[in-house]
Amino acid sequence: MSMQRHHYVMRNGLPEEYAGKHNPLGSNAEDLAQGKTLYQSNCAACHGARGLGDGPAGESLNPRPANIARFAKMPMASDPYLFWTISEGGTPVKSAMPPFKSVLKEQEIWQIIAYLRQM
């Protein structure tokens, strides 16, 4: 997990626009399949095919991409936290993760989150 991001949230909290968000999707097969497809095309290059933080595009990044397969199951990885992380990327914590809020629709972000939770 990104300690920079963790410390940022501990000091500042989540921005209000993200704080109350909850995943409206269930874990149905269609959303999980779409989440996997979206993950593979937007996240796997850095986070790796299995979410271990070992993707080839992330090798030279500092800090390295998070092991999101493990982190997505931790208590801190709430729906609002994950939605904020994907939407804003590394901008708030000055890391290399790109923001996806202008690339992905809200439902697509939720589909990725649903997929991460079952990795």
N, CA, C and O atoms as CSV, one atom per row, in Angstrom:
chain,resi,resn,atom,element,x,y,z
A,1,MET,N,N,0.830,-1.169,0.000
A,1,MET,CA,C,0.000,0.000,0.000
A,1,MET,C,C,0.877,1.235,0.000
A,1,MET,O,O,2.032,1.181,0.421
A,2,SER,N,N,0.353,2.311,-0.455
A,2,SER,CA,C,1.103,3.550,-0.516
A,2,SER,C,C,1.077,4.236,0.844
A,2,SER,O,O,0.033,4.707,1.294
A,3,MET,N,N,2.236,4.285,1.492
A,3,MET,CA,C,2.304,4.965,2.784
A,3,MET,C,C,2.083,6.465,2.614
A,3,MET,O,O,1.532,7.118,3.501
A,4,GLN,N,N,2.513,7.013,1.475
A,4,GLN,CA,C,2.262,8.433,1.218
A,4,GLN,C,C,0.763,8.711,1.237
A,4,GLN,O,O,0.308,9.666,1.868
A,5,ARG,N,N,0.013,7.883,0.554
A,5,ARG,CA,C,-1.440,8.060,0.467
A,5,ARG,C,C,-2.074,7.858,1.847
A,5,ARG,O,O,-2.948,8.627,2.247
A,6,HIS,N,N,-1.638,6.832,2.568
A,6,HIS,CA,C,-2.146,6.559,3.903
A,6,HIS,C,C,-1.921,7.766,4.818
A,6,HIS,O,O,-2.842,8.217,5.500
A,7,HIS,N,N,-0.701,8.278,4.826
A,7,HIS,CA,C,-0.392,9.434,5.676
A,7,HIS,C,C,-1.183,10.670,5.252
A,7,HIS,O,O,-1.640,11.441,6.096
A,8,TYR,N,N,-1.340,10.850,3.965
A,8,TYR,CA,C,-2.130,11.986,3.471
A,8,TYR,C,C,-3.548,11.937,4.033
A,8,TYR,O,O,-4.060,12.937,4.535
A,9,VAL,N,N,-4.175,10.766,3.944
A,9,VAL,CA,C,-5.551,10.623,4.417
A,9,VAL,C,C,-5.620,10.745,5.933
A,9,VAL,O,O,-6.576,11.311,6.461
A,10,MET,N,N,-4.639,10.231,6.629
A,10,MET,CA,C,-4.628,10.351,8.088
A,10,MET,C,C,-4.521,11.818,8.512
A,10,MET,O,O,-5.132,12.217,9.503
A,11,ARG,N,N,-3.767,12.610,7.788
A,11,ARG,CA,C,-3.604,14.038,8.109
A,11,ARG,C,C,-4.783,14.875,7.635
A,11,ARG,O,O,-5.224,15.781,8.342
A,12,ASN,N,N,-5.295,14.580,6.446
A,12,ASN,CA,C,-6.267,15.460,5.801
A,12,ASN,C,C,-7.675,14.896,5.689
A,12,ASN,O,O,-8.620,15.644,5.439
A,13,GLY,N,N,-7.827,13.601,5.869
A,13,GLY,CA,C,-9.107,12.963,5.598
A,13,GLY,C,C,-9.329,12.888,4.095
A,13,GLY,O,O,-8.527,13.395,3.311
A,14,LEU,N,N,-10.414,12.259,3.708
A,14,LEU,CA,C,-10.768,12.208,2.291
A,14,LEU,C,C,-11.489,13.485,1.915
A,14,LEU,O,O,-12.215,14.045,2.736
A,15,PRO,N,N,-11.306,13.959,0.694
A,15,PRO,CA,C,-12.076,15.114,0.252
A,15,PRO,C,C,-13.579,14.821,0.384
A,15,PRO,O,O,-14.015,13.689,0.172
A,16,GLU,N,N,-14.335,15.812,0.723
A,16,GLU,CA,C,-15.766,15.664,0.981
A,16,GLU,C,C,-16.512,14.989,-0.165
A,16,GLU,O,O,-17.428,14.199,0.068
A,17,GLU,N,N,-16.128,15.294,-1.391
A,17,GLU,CA,C,-16.829,14.717,-2.543
A,17,GLU,C,C,-16.687,13.201,-2.638
A,17,GLU,O,O,-17.458,12.548,-3.342
A,18,TYR,N,N,-15.704,12.635,-1.930
A,18,TYR,CA,C,-15.489,11.186,-1.953
A,18,TYR,C,C,-15.909,10.503,-0.650
A,18,TYR,O,O,-16.197,9.307,-0.651
A,19,ALA,N,N,-15.946,11.226,0.433
A,19,ALA,CA,C,-16.105,10.651,1.768
A,19,ALA,C,C,-17.339,9.761,1.924
A,19,ALA,O,O,-17.270,8.760,2.637
A,20,GLY,N,N,-18.446,10.084,1.295
A,20,GLY,CA,C,-19.659,9.301,1.490
A,20,GLY,C,C,-19.959,8.293,0.398
A,20,GLY,O,O,-21.047,7.718,0.375
A,21,LYS,N,N,-19.037,8.070,-0.492
A,21,LYS,CA,C,-19.306,7.171,-1.626
A,21,LYS,C,C,-19.325,5.708,-1.193
A,21,LYS,O,O,-18.539,5.287,-0.344
A,22,HIS,N,N,-20.225,4.953,-1.781
A,22,HIS,CA,C,-20.292,3.507,-1.553
A,22,HIS,C,C,-20.600,2.819,-2.868
A,22,HIS,O,O,-21.377,3.325,-3.678
A,23,ASN,N,N,-19.999,1.686,-3.072
A,23,ASN,CA,C,-20.163,0.958,-4.324
A,23,ASN,C,C,-21.606,0.481,-4.472
A,23,ASN,O,O,-22.072,-0.336,-3.678
A,24,PRO,N,N,-22.311,0.984,-5.477
A,24,PRO,CA,C,-23.703,0.579,-5.680
A,24,PRO,C,C,-23.840,-0.770,-6.391
A,24,PRO,O,O,-24.939,-1.312,-6.507
A,25,LEU,N,N,-22.716,-1.298,-6.863
A,25,LEU,CA,C,-22.746,-2.551,-7.621
A,25,LEU,C,C,-22.589,-3.744,-6.692
A,25,LEU,O,O,-21.940,-3.658,-5.650
A,26,GLY,N,N,-23.176,-4.826,-7.076
A,26,GLY,CA,C,-22.946,-6.073,-6.364
A,26,GLY,C,C,-21.713,-6.744,-6.941
A,26,GLY,O,O,-20.908,-6.108,-7.621
A,27,SER,N,N,-21.575,-7.987,-6.676
A,27,SER,CA,C,-20.445,-8.717,-7.246
A,27,SER,C,C,-20.954,-9.702,-8.296
A,27,SER,O,O,-20.566,-10.870,-8.324
A,28,ASN,N,N,-21.839,-9.191,-9.162
A,28,ASN,CA,C,-22.368,-10.076,-10.206
A,28,ASN,C,C,-21.311,-10.310,-11.282
A,28,ASN,O,O,-20.378,-9.523,-11.441
A,29,ALA,N,N,-21.475,-11.385,-11.998
A,29,ALA,CA,C,-20.478,-11.815,-12.983
A,29,ALA,C,C,-20.215,-10.767,-14.055
A,29,ALA,O,O,-19.075,-10.596,-14.487
A,30,GLU,N,N,-21.250,-10.071,-14.484
A,30,GLU,CA,C,-21.079,-9.074,-15.550
A,30,GLU,C,C,-20.204,-7.905,-15.081
A,30,GLU,O,O,-19.296,-7.487,-15.799
A,31,ASP,N,N,-20.474,-7.377,-13.880
A,31,ASP,CA,C,-19.661,-6.266,-13.373
A,31,ASP,C,C,-18.229,-6.705,-13.090
A,31,ASP,O,O,-17.290,-5.952,-13.344
A,32,LEU,N,N,-18.054,-7.920,-12.565
A,32,LEU,CA,C,-16.705,-8.418,-12.311
A,32,LEU,C,C,-15.926,-8.622,-13.610
A,32,LEU,O,O,-14.738,-8.305,-13.674
A,33,ALA,N,N,-16.577,-9.141,-14.632
A,33,ALA,CA,C,-15.913,-9.327,-15.926
A,33,ALA,C,C,-15.527,-7.982,-16.526
A,33,ALA,O,O,-14.426,-7.827,-17.055
A,34,GLN,N,N,-16.425,-7.016,-16.444
A,34,GLN,CA,C,-16.115,-5.682,-16.957
A,34,GLN,C,C,-15.000,-5.044,-16.132
A,34,GLN,O,O,-14.109,-4.399,-16.684
A,35,GLY,N,N,-15.046,-5.224,-14.802
A,35,GLY,CA,C,-13.989,-4.706,-13.939
A,35,GLY,C,C,-12.637,-5.296,-14.277
A,35,GLY,O,O,-11.630,-4.589,-14.274
A,36,LYS,N,N,-12.607,-6.589,-14.569
A,36,LYS,CA,C,-11.350,-7.243,-14.952
A,36,LYS,C,C,-10.815,-6.667,-16.255
A,36,LYS,O,O,-9.624,-6.379,-16.367
A,37,THR,N,N,-11.684,-6.500,-17.231
A,37,THR,CA,C,-11.276,-5.923,-18.516
A,37,THR,C,C,-10.729,-4.510,-18.322
A,37,THR,O,O,-9.686,-4.163,-18.875
A,38,LEU,N,N,-11.438,-3.696,-17.534
A,38,LEU,CA,C,-10.992,-2.325,-17.270
A,38,LEU,C,C,-9.669,-2.317,-16.502
A,38,LEU,O,O,-8.785,-1.511,-16.792
A,39,TYR,N,N,-9.537,-3.208,-15.531
A,39,TYR,CA,C,-8.291,-3.314,-14.771
A,39,TYR,C,C,-7.132,-3.657,-15.711
A,39,TYR,O,O,-6.072,-3.034,-15.656
A,40,GLN,N,N,-7.343,-4.644,-16.563
A,40,GLN,CA,C,-6.272,-5.070,-17.463
A,40,GLN,C,C,-5.835,-3.954,-18.395
A,40,GLN,O,O,-4.649,-3.831,-18.700
A,41,SER,N,N,-6.787,-3.130,-18.857
A,41,SER,CA,C,-6.415,-2.085,-19.813
A,41,SER,C,C,-5.945,-0.786,-19.151
A,41,SER,O,O,-5.303,0.031,-19.812
A,42,ASN,N,N,-6.243,-0.575,-17.880
A,42,ASN,CA,C,-5.890,0.692,-17.230
A,42,ASN,C,C,-4.914,0.559,-16.064
A,42,ASN,O,O,-4.241,1.530,-15.718
A,43,CYS,N,N,-4.824,-0.601,-15.462
A,43,CYS,CA,C,-4.084,-0.738,-14.204
A,43,CYS,C,C,-2.948,-1.762,-14.242
A,43,CYS,O,O,-1.920,-1.574,-13.591
A,44,ALA,N,N,-3.131,-2.836,-14.998
A,44,ALA,CA,C,-2.201,-3.965,-14.945
A,44,ALA,C,C,-0.787,-3.617,-15.387
A,44,ALA,O,O,0.165,-4.238,-14.914
A,45,ALA,N,N,-0.621,-2.659,-16.266
A,45,ALA,CA,C,0.733,-2.322,-16.723
A,45,ALA,C,C,1.631,-1.933,-15.553
A,45,ALA,O,O,2.820,-2.251,-15.552
A,46,CYS,N,N,1.073,-1.252,-14.564
A,46,CYS,CA,C,1.855,-0.859,-13.388
A,46,CYS,C,C,1.643,-1.801,-12.204
A,46,CYS,O,O,2.602,-2.202,-11.546
A,47,HIS,N,N,0.385,-2.153,-11.936
A,47,HIS,CA,C,0.078,-2.949,-10.745
A,47,HIS,C,C,0.230,-4.446,-10.976
A,47,HIS,O,O,0.187,-5.216,-10.016
A,48,GLY,N,N,0.406,-4.875,-12.204
A,48,GLY,CA,C,0.596,-6.283,-12.510
A,48,GLY,C,C,-0.713,-7.001,-12.761
A,48,GLY,O,O,-1.771,-6.562,-12.310
A,49,ALA,N,N,-0.636,-8.094,-13.474
A,49,ALA,CA,C,-1.824,-8.858,-13.862
A,49,ALA,C,C,-2.608,-9.357,-12.657
A,49,ALA,O,O,-3.832,-9.476,-12.719
A,50,ARG,N,N,-1.915,-9.651,-11.562
A,50,ARG,CA,C,-2.591,-10.146,-10.361
A,50,ARG,C,C,-2.661,-9.101,-9.257
A,50,ARG,O,O,-3.034,-9.420,-8.128
A,51,GLY,N,N,-2.305,-7.846,-9.569
A,51,GLY,CA,C,-2.413,-6.760,-8.602
A,51,GLY,C,C,-1.330,-6.727,-7.556
A,51,GLY,O,O,-1.512,-6.118,-6.502
A,52,LEU,N,N,-0.193,-7.374,-7.821
A,52,LEU,CA,C,0.871,-7.482,-6.826
A,52,LEU,C,C,1.844,-6.302,-6.835
A,52,LEU,O,O,2.802,-6.287,-6.062
A,53,GLY,N,N,1.611,-5.321,-7.695
A,53,GLY,CA,C,2.511,-4.168,-7.782
A,53,GLY,C,C,3.738,-4.452,-8.620
A,53,GLY,O,O,4.740,-3.745,-8.519
A,54,ASP,N,N,3.668,-5.488,-9.454
A,54,ASP,CA,C,4.842,-5.935,-10.192
A,54,ASP,C,C,4.708,-5.801,-11.708
A,54,ASP,O,O,5.340,-6.548,-12.456
A,55,GLY,N,N,3.903,-4.868,-12.155
A,55,GLY,CA,C,3.756,-4.667,-13.591
A,55,GLY,C,C,5.004,-4.060,-14.202
A,55,GLY,O,O,5.719,-3.323,-13.523
A,56,PRO,N,N,5.285,-4.349,-15.458
A,56,PRO,CA,C,6.516,-3.870,-16.095
A,56,PRO,C,C,6.626,-2.344,-16.157
A,56,PRO,O,O,7.731,-1.810,-16.059
A,57,ALA,N,N,5.519,-1.638,-16.316
A,57,ALA,CA,C,5.587,-0.182,-16.394
A,57,ALA,C,C,5.838,0.456,-15.031
A,57,ALA,O,O,6.192,1.633,-14.957
A,58,GLY,N,N,5.660,-0.298,-13.962
A,58,GLY,CA,C,5.868,0.233,-12.625
A,58,GLY,C,C,7.251,-0.005,-12.057
A,58,GLY,O,O,7.569,0.484,-10.973
A,59,GLU,N,N,8.080,-0.753,-12.777
A,59,GLU,CA,C,9.400,-1.117,-12.259
A,59,GLU,C,C,10.276,0.074,-11.925
A,59,GLU,O,O,11.033,0.029,-10.954
A,60,SER,N,N,10.190,1.129,-12.701
A,60,SER,CA,C,11.075,2.276,-12.483
A,60,SER,C,C,10.418,3.384,-11.661
A,60,SER,O,O,11.022,4.435,-11.445
A,61,LEU,N,N,9.196,3.158,-11.206
A,61,LEU,CA,C,8.493,4.198,-10.450
A,61,LEU,C,C,8.932,4.217,-8.985
A,61,LEU,O,O,9.241,3.183,-8.393
A,62,ASN,N,N,8.949,5.417,-8.428
A,62,ASN,CA,C,9.252,5.596,-7.015
A,62,ASN,C,C,8.252,6.581,-6.433
A,62,ASN,O,O,8.303,7.765,-6.769
A,63,PRO,N,N,7.358,6.140,-5.584
A,63,PRO,CA,C,7.259,4.802,-5.019
A,63,PRO,C,C,6.706,3.805,-6.030
A,63,PRO,O,O,6.043,4.177,-6.998
A,64,ARG,N,N,6.994,2.539,-5.783
A,64,ARG,CA,C,6.508,1.466,-6.639
A,64,ARG,C,C,4.986,1.363,-6.514
A,64,ARG,O,O,4.430,1.758,-5.489
A,65,PRO,N,N,4.313,0.847,-7.521
A,65,PRO,CA,C,2.869,0.644,-7.434
A,65,PRO,C,C,2.512,-0.284,-6.271
A,65,PRO,O,O,3.250,-1.211,-5.937
A,66,ALA,N,N,1.375,-0.008,-5.678
A,66,ALA,CA,C,0.934,-0.782,-4.515
A,66,ALA,C,C,0.523,-2.195,-4.904
A,66,ALA,O,O,0.126,-2.451,-6.041
A,67,ASN,N,N,0.625,-3.099,-3.950
A,67,ASN,CA,C,0.077,-4.445,-4.065
A,67,ASN,C,C,-1.420,-4.289,-3.756
A,67,ASN,O,O,-1.851,-4.467,-2.616
A,68,ILE,N,N,-2.183,-3.963,-4.767
A,68,ILE,CA,C,-3.602,-3.666,-4.525
A,68,ILE,C,C,-4.445,-4.912,-4.320
A,68,ILE,O,O,-5.551,-4.828,-3.785
A,69,ALA,N,N,-3.940,-6.066,-4.737
A,69,ALA,CA,C,-4.669,-7.305,-4.472
A,69,ALA,C,C,-4.768,-7.518,-2.966
A,69,ALA,O,O,-5.817,-7.918,-2.462
A,70,ARG,N,N,-3.708,-7.260,-2.266
A,70,ARG,CA,C,-3.702,-7.393,-0.799
A,70,ARG,C,C,-4.383,-6.193,-0.139
A,70,ARG,O,O,-5.204,-6.348,0.766
A,71,PHE,N,N,-4.028,-5.002,-0.606
A,71,PHE,CA,C,-4.545,-3.796,0.038
A,71,PHE,C,C,-6.062,-3.686,-0.060
A,71,PHE,O,O,-6.700,-3.222,0.885
A,72,ALA,N,N,-6.655,-4.099,-1.174
A,72,ALA,CA,C,-8.100,-3.958,-1.371
A,72,ALA,C,C,-8.906,-4.747,-0.343
A,72,ALA,O,O,-10.108,-4.527,-0.201
A,73,LYS,N,N,-8.264,-5.651,0.366
A,73,LYS,CA,C,-8.949,-6.454,1.383
A,73,LYS,C,C,-8.707,-5.928,2.800
A,73,LYS,O,O,-9.256,-6.475,3.757
A,74,MET,N,N,-7.903,-4.888,2.948
A,74,MET,CA,C,-7.591,-4.327,4.257
A,74,MET,C,C,-8.689,-3.360,4.696
A,74,MET,O,O,-9.363,-2.768,3.853
A,75,PRO,N,N,-8.874,-3.194,6.013
A,75,PRO,CA,C,-9.931,-2.296,6.506
A,75,PRO,C,C,-9.829,-0.856,5.993
A,75,PRO,O,O,-10.853,-0.215,5.759
A,76,MET,N,N,-8.627,-0.349,5.819
A,76,MET,CA,C,-8.487,1.030,5.356
A,76,MET,C,C,-8.988,1.211,3.928
A,76,MET,O,O,-9.344,2.323,3.536
A,77,ALA,N,N,-9.020,0.156,3.161
A,77,ALA,CA,C,-9.407,0.228,1.745
A,77,ALA,C,C,-10.927,0.279,1.631
A,77,ALA,O,O,-11.550,-0.618,1.064
A,78,SER,N,N,-11.499,1.317,2.166
A,78,SER,CA,C,-12.949,1.506,2.093
A,78,SER,C,C,-13.345,1.890,0.670
A,78,SER,O,O,-12.503,2.274,-0.141
A,79,ASP,N,N,-14.621,1.780,0.386
A,79,ASP,CA,C,-15.108,2.209,-0.935
A,79,ASP,C,C,-14.707,3.651,-1.240
A,79,ASP,O,O,-14.182,3.915,-2.322
A,80,PRO,N,N,-14.941,4.605,-0.309
A,80,PRO,CA,C,-14.558,5.986,-0.629
A,80,PRO,C,C,-13.058,6.139,-0.877
A,80,PRO,O,O,-12.651,6.887,-1.766
A,81,TYR,N,N,-12.236,5.437,-0.100
A,81,TYR,CA,C,-10.787,5.531,-0.246
A,81,TYR,C,C,-10.341,5.019,-1.613
A,81,TYR,O,O,-9.549,5.669,-2.296
A,82,LEU,N,N,-10.848,3.861,-2.007
A,82,LEU,CA,C,-10.465,3.305,-3.310
A,82,LEU,C,C,-10.988,4.160,-4.459
A,82,LEU,O,O,-10.286,4.363,-5.450
A,83,PHE,N,N,-12.215,4.663,-4.335
A,83,PHE,CA,C,-12.773,5.511,-5.387
A,83,PHE,C,C,-11.929,6.775,-5.533
A,83,PHE,O,O,-11.612,7.180,-6.652
A,84,TRP,N,N,-11.565,7.396,-4.422
A,84,TRP,CA,C,-10.713,8.592,-4.429
A,84,TRP,C,C,-9.358,8.274,-5.052
A,84,TRP,O,O,-8.861,9.043,-5.874
A,85,THR,N,N,-8.755,7.150,-4.671
A,85,THR,CA,C,-7.440,6.768,-5.170
A,85,THR,C,C,-7.441,6.617,-6.683
A,85,THR,O,O,-6.555,7.135,-7.364
A,86,ILE,N,N,-8.426,5.914,-7.205
A,86,ILE,CA,C,-8.494,5.708,-8.652
A,86,ILE,C,C,-8.837,7.014,-9.364
A,86,ILE,O,O,-8.250,7.330,-10.399
A,87,SER,N,N,-9.765,7.757,-8.824
A,87,SER,CA,C,-10.190,9.009,-9.468
A,87,SER,C,C,-9.072,10.037,-9.533
A,87,SER,O,O,-8.816,10.609,-10.592
A,88,GLU,N,N,-8.409,10.274,-8.421
A,88,GLU,CA,C,-7.405,11.337,-8.332
A,88,GLU,C,C,-5.991,10.859,-8.644
A,88,GLU,O,O,-5.100,11.673,-8.888
A,89,GLY,N,N,-5.781,9.542,-8.638
A,89,GLY,CA,C,-4.447,9.018,-8.914
A,89,GLY,C,C,-3.444,9.528,-7.903
A,89,GLY,O,O,-3.768,9.705,-6.729
A,90,GLY,N,N,-2.244,9.762,-8.351
A,90,GLY,CA,C,-1.179,10.211,-7.462
A,90,GLY,C,C,-1.096,11.708,-7.287
A,90,GLY,O,O,-0.207,12.191,-6.586
A,91,THR,N,N,-1.982,12.450,-7.892
A,91,THR,CA,C,-1.913,13.915,-7.818
A,91,THR,C,C,-1.845,14.427,-6.379
A,91,THR,O,O,-0.969,15.237,-6.076
A,92,PRO,N,N,-2.735,13.990,-5.475
A,92,PRO,CA,C,-2.688,14.533,-4.110
A,92,PRO,C,C,-1.403,14.198,-3.353
A,92,PRO,O,O,-0.977,14.961,-2.486
A,93,VAL,N,N,-0.791,13.074,-3.674
A,93,VAL,CA,C,0.395,12.630,-2.934
A,93,VAL,C,C,1.678,12.717,-3.763
A,93,VAL,O,O,2.740,12.258,-3.341
A,94,LYS,N,N,1.560,13.303,-4.924
A,94,LYS,CA,C,2.699,13.521,-5.822
A,94,LYS,C,C,3.418,12.222,-6.200
A,94,LYS,O,O,4.644,12.127,-6.141
A,95,SER,N,N,2.612,11.223,-6.590
A,95,SER,CA,C,3.196,9.990,-7.125
A,95,SER,C,C,2.828,9.901,-8.608
A,95,SER,O,O,2.084,10.738,-9.120
A,96,ALA,N,N,3.344,8.900,-9.280
A,96,ALA,CA,C,3.199,8.798,-10.728
A,96,ALA,C,C,1.856,8.248,-11.199
A,96,ALA,O,O,1.582,8.258,-12.399
A,97,MET,N,N,1.013,7.769,-10.287
A,97,MET,CA,C,-0.262,7.193,-10.726
A,97,MET,C,C,-1.113,8.271,-11.395
A,97,MET,O,O,-1.353,9.324,-10.804
A,98,PRO,N,N,-1.567,8.018,-12.615
A,98,PRO,CA,C,-2.397,9.021,-13.290
A,98,PRO,C,C,-3.807,9.049,-12.707
A,98,PRO,O,O,-4.301,8.028,-12.228
A,99,PRO,N,N,-4.457,10.210,-12.745
A,99,PRO,CA,C,-5.864,10.273,-12.329
A,99,PRO,C,C,-6.745,9.671,-13.423
A,99,PRO,O,O,-6.481,9.849,-14.612
A,100,PHE,N,N,-7.781,8.968,-13.014
A,100,PHE,CA,C,-8.667,8.314,-13.973
A,100,PHE,C,C,-10.063,8.927,-14.016
A,100,PHE,O,O,-10.930,8.420,-14.729
A,101,LYS,N,N,-10.300,10.009,-13.266
A,101,LYS,CA,C,-11.650,10.573,-13.211
A,101,LYS,C,C,-12.114,11.135,-14.544
A,101,LYS,O,O,-13.318,11.231,-14.781
A,102,SER,N,N,-11.209,11.501,-15.403
A,102,SER,CA,C,-11.627,12.001,-16.715
A,102,SER,C,C,-11.528,10.920,-17.793
A,102,SER,O,O,-11.886,11.157,-18.947
A,103,VAL,N,N,-11.045,9.740,-17.417
A,103,VAL,CA,C,-10.870,8.637,-18.358
A,103,VAL,C,C,-11.973,7.595,-18.188
A,103,VAL,O,O,-12.489,7.054,-19.166
A,104,LEU,N,N,-12.322,7.326,-16.939
A,104,LEU,CA,C,-13.304,6.295,-16.622
A,104,LEU,C,C,-14.594,6.912,-16.105
A,104,LEU,O,O,-14.574,7.935,-15.419
A,105,LYS,N,N,-15.702,6.291,-16.435
A,105,LYS,CA,C,-16.994,6.696,-15.881
A,105,LYS,C,C,-17.078,6.178,-14.448
A,105,LYS,O,O,-16.356,5.257,-14.066
A,106,GLU,N,N,-17.966,6.779,-13.663
A,106,GLU,CA,C,-18.112,6.371,-12.266
A,106,GLU,C,C,-18.406,4.874,-12.154
A,106,GLU,O,O,-17.813,4.192,-11.317
A,107,GLN,N,N,-19.299,4.363,-12.974
A,107,GLN,CA,C,-19.629,2.940,-12.920
A,107,GLN,C,C,-18.403,2.079,-13.223
A,107,GLN,O,O,-18.238,1.012,-12.632
A,108,GLU,N,N,-17.553,2.528,-14.127
A,108,GLU,CA,C,-16.359,1.769,-14.476
A,108,GLU,C,C,-15.381,1.711,-13.297
A,108,GLU,O,O,-14.748,0.683,-13.057
A,109,ILE,N,N,-15.265,2.809,-12.574
A,109,ILE,CA,C,-14.410,2.807,-11.379
A,109,ILE,C,C,-14.958,1.813,-10.361
A,109,ILE,O,O,-14.199,1.053,-9.761
A,110,TRP,N,N,-16.286,1.818,-10.166
A,110,TRP,CA,C,-16.891,0.852,-9.238
A,110,TRP,C,C,-16.691,-0.576,-9.709
A,110,TRP,O,O,-16.513,-1.471,-8.883
A,111,GLN,N,N,-16.714,-0.813,-10.993
A,111,GLN,CA,C,-16.475,-2.163,-11.514
A,111,GLN,C,C,-15.037,-2.605,-11.233
A,111,GLN,O,O,-14.801,-3.760,-10.880
A,112,ILE,N,N,-14.088,-1.698,-11.385
A,112,ILE,CA,C,-12.696,-2.018,-11.052
A,112,ILE,C,C,-12.578,-2.343,-9.571
A,112,ILE,O,O,-11.915,-3.311,-9.198
A,113,ILE,N,N,-13.214,-1.544,-8.729
A,113,ILE,CA,C,-13.154,-1.782,-7.286
A,113,ILE,C,C,-13.753,-3.143,-6.945
A,113,ILE,O,O,-13.189,-3.878,-6.134
A,114,ALA,N,N,-14.882,-3.488,-7.550
A,114,ALA,CA,C,-15.493,-4.798,-7.312
A,114,ALA,C,C,-14.522,-5.905,-7.712
A,114,ALA,O,O,-14.390,-6.902,-7.002
A,115,TYR,N,N,-13.844,-5.734,-8.843
A,115,TYR,CA,C,-12.872,-6.729,-9.293
A,115,TYR,C,C,-11.690,-6.821,-8.321
A,115,TYR,O,O,-11.233,-7.919,-8.001
A,116,LEU,N,N,-11.199,-5.672,-7.855
A,116,LEU,CA,C,-10.070,-5.675,-6.914
A,116,LEU,C,C,-10.415,-6.449,-5.646
A,116,LEU,O,O,-9.572,-7.162,-5.103
A,117,ARG,N,N,-11.633,-6.312,-5.180
A,117,ARG,CA,C,-12.039,-6.955,-3.929
A,117,ARG,C,C,-12.077,-8.482,-4.043
A,117,ARG,O,O,-11.998,-9.177,-3.030
A,118,GLN,N,N,-12.195,-9.003,-5.249
A,118,GLN,CA,C,-12.228,-10.462,-5.391
A,118,GLN,C,C,-10.936,-11.032,-5.969
A,118,GLN,O,O,-10.861,-12.232,-6.232
A,119,MET,N,N,-9.921,-10.200,-6.169
A,119,MET,CA,C,-8.628,-10.679,-6.698
A,119,MET,C,C,-8.010,-11.697,-5.768
A,119,MET,O,O,-6.926,-12.209,-6.046
